[in-house]
Amino acid sequence: MNEVLKALHFRHACKKFDPNRQIPVDDLLAILECGRISPSSFGMEPWKFVVVQDRTLREKLRKACWNQMQVTDASEVVVILARPEDVKPDSDFVKYKFSRRNLDPDAEKAYLARYRNHLETEIEPIMSYYAWTSKQCYIALANMLTAAAATGIDSCPIEGFHKKEVEEVLEIDGKQFEVAVVFTLGYRAGEQSPQLRSDASEVIEYR
Ligand SMILES: Cc1cc2nc3c(=O)[nH]c(=O)nc-3n(C[C@H](O)[C@H](O)[C@H](O)COP(=O)(O)O)c2cc1C
């Protein structure tokens, strides 16, 4: 089996972590790096990864996350923030992201116009900027979960939280950042439950 498939078979949403095992710092950094270099629409990187290590904060975070024990028992917990305001076409953030491509001024202007048009015609009519940026945060999430699994590290994605409470605990400036999703990293305590998946014939179609 190829290495990626092996990692994906290893990965489970780990419900019970060994509270006494820490993941090596180098592994944590490598996992975060896989998030950092993830792809994003127009290269906007509309995310921030907050590694919550303070024990008191983690206790509070657990309460905001449906009291899920993974939040305190796993070695690490990471909160992925989306940047819905920053990706709006007139922002300095967008201008900076385009400027680093070193395009000639006309090309940059045309690219920015295409960006604006895409957002106005395809994104705004069907979803919020929070939804659009969060979708991209989930790509980074998936890469980090797979990266963890490839090094034998367990994880749990967590969407079971009260968004406002998580933002209060972390004193997130809701104008610039909003919580997209949370995940934990560590080592399993005991066996994982079997992976339940639909057959390929149900979820893959060729035309
Ligand atoms: C976006 C997302 C949010 C999730 N939130 C939670 C959660 O809050 N708590 C939890 O225990 N599992 C959570 N899960 C794990 C799923 O329940 C799990 O991935 C699914 O049941 C399949 O099981 P497996 O990942 O172990 O194969 C979440 C998964 C995803 C992708």
The ligand as a Tripos MOL2 file, in Angstrom:
@<TRIPOS>MOLECULE
LIG
   31    33     1     0     0
SMALL
NO_CHARGES

@<TRIPOS>ATOM
      1 C1        -15.2100   18.5300   10.4890 C.3       1 LIG1
      2 C2        -15.2410   17.4060   11.4600 C.ar      1 LIG1
      3 C3        -15.6720   17.6440   12.7430 C.ar      1 LIG1
      4 C4        -15.6570   16.6190   13.6820 C.ar      1 LIG1
      5 N1        -15.9880   16.8960   14.9860 N.ar      1 LIG1
      6 C5        -15.8220   15.9320   15.9080 C.ar      1 LIG1
      7 C6        -16.0000   16.2220   17.2840 C.ar      1 LIG1
      8 O1        -16.3430   17.3360   17.6890 O.2       1 LIG1
      9 N2        -15.7810   15.2250   18.1640 N.ar      1 LIG1
     10 C7        -15.4000   13.9770   17.7880 C.ar      1 LIG1
     11 O2        -15.1850   13.1240   18.6470 O.2       1 LIG1
     12 N3        -15.2470   13.6710   16.4880 N.ar      1 LIG1
     13 C8        -15.4260   14.6130   15.5480 C.ar      1 LIG1
     14 N4        -15.2190   14.3200   14.2310 N.ar      1 LIG1
     15 C9        -14.8220   12.9690   13.8570 C.3       1 LIG1
     16 C10       -15.8810   12.2280   13.0460 C.3       1 LIG1
     17 O3        -16.9290   11.8510   13.8690 O.3       1 LIG1
     18 C11       -15.1780   11.0360   12.3870 C.3       1 LIG1
     19 O4        -14.1780   11.5080   11.5250 O.3       1 LIG1
     20 C12       -16.1500   10.1620   11.5900 C.3       1 LIG1
     21 O5        -17.1150    9.5990   12.4310 O.3       1 LIG1
     22 C13       -15.4050    9.0300   10.8950 C.3       1 LIG1
     23 O6        -14.6560    8.2800   11.8030 O.3       1 LIG1
     24 P1        -13.0710    8.1300   11.6640 P.3       1 LIG1
     25 O7        -12.4920    9.4930   11.3910 O.co2     1 LIG1
     26 O8        -12.6030    7.5900   12.9820 O.co2     1 LIG1
     27 O9        -12.7970    7.1760   10.5600 O.co2     1 LIG1
     28 C14       -15.2500   15.3210   13.2920 C.ar      1 LIG1
     29 C15       -14.8410   15.1020   11.9820 C.ar      1 LIG1
     30 C16       -14.8140   16.1280   11.0820 C.ar      1 LIG1
     31 C17       -14.2880   15.8700    9.7030 C.3       1 LIG1
@<TRIPOS>BOND
     1     1     2 1
     2     2     3 ar
     3     2    30 ar
     4     3     4 ar
     5     4     5 ar
     6     4    28 ar
     7     5     6 ar
     8     6     7 ar
     9     6    13 1
    10     7     8 2
    11     7     9 ar
    12     9    10 ar
    13    10    11 2
    14    10    12 ar
    15    12    13 ar
    16    13    14 ar
    17    14    15 1
    18    14    28 ar
    19    15    16 1
    20    16    17 1
    21    16    18 1
    22    18    19 1
    23    18    20 1
    24    20    21 1
    25    20    22 1
    26    22    23 1
    27    23    24 1
    28    24    25 2
    29    24    26 1
    30    24    27 1
    31    28    29 ar
    32    29    30 ar
    33    30    31 1
@<TRIPOS>SUBSTRUCTURE
     1 LIG1         1 GROUP 0 **** ****
